[in-house]
Amino acid sequence: MNKIKEQKEIRNVLDKIKFNSLSGNKINHFFSYESETESHIRKKFEVFLKLRKAGYNVLCEPIFKSGIRMDLLAWKEGIFSCYEIMESETMEKLLEKCKKYPEEINMIPIKTEQDINDLELL
């Protein structure tokens, strides 16, 4: 993908996110909520680190203008993926939630440590 097209793809998705000082939406900064379980936070942080080491940009807990929120949004070379840590969520509930995500974003569920180890990154 050429650089201009890549930048347009990135801008197209980022324009759909609410950026403000209260949401924690800072690119490449880890963020968690007090209400998250320790296990959820640890898995989210492991995925975050793996993505950053592979050269991805990452947003933790981005909130879209539509109101939908995801655990991690990562992108590299204009390709976006959402990483959802599944602690108590069922796959059915997660798939329903994903229908509200922007269509440019691929969803990757993370349930176990093995899922983290098996992540295939660009």
C-alpha positions, 0 to 999 in steps of 0.5 A, a space after each residue: 500500500 502506498 504511503 498516501 493511501 495508507 495515511 488516508 486509511 489511518 485517518 479514516 478510522 481515527 476520525 471515528 474515535 472520540 479523542 479527549 483527555 478523559 478517555 485515555 485515548 493516547 496512541 501507544 500508551 497503556 490504559 486500563 480501568 479499575 473495574 477490569 480484573 487483574 487477569 484481563 489487565 495482564 492479558 491486555 498488557 501482554 498483547 499491547 507489548 507484543 504489538 508494540 514490539 512488532 511495530 504496531 501503533 496501539 490505542 487502549 480502550 478507544 471509544 468510537 463516536 458511535 459509543 462502542 469501545 474495544 480493548 485494543 485497536 492496533 494498526 500497521 501499514 494501514 491495516 487495523 485490528 481490534 483485540 478483544 480480551 475475553 474474560 466473561 464475554 461469550 463469543 456470541 456476545 462478542 460477535 454481536 458487539 463487533 457488528 458495531 465496529 467500523 468495517 475496516 477493522 478486523 476482530 481478533 478474540 483473545 481468551 488464553 495465554 496460548 492465543 497471545 503466543 499464537 498471534 501472527 503479526 505483520 
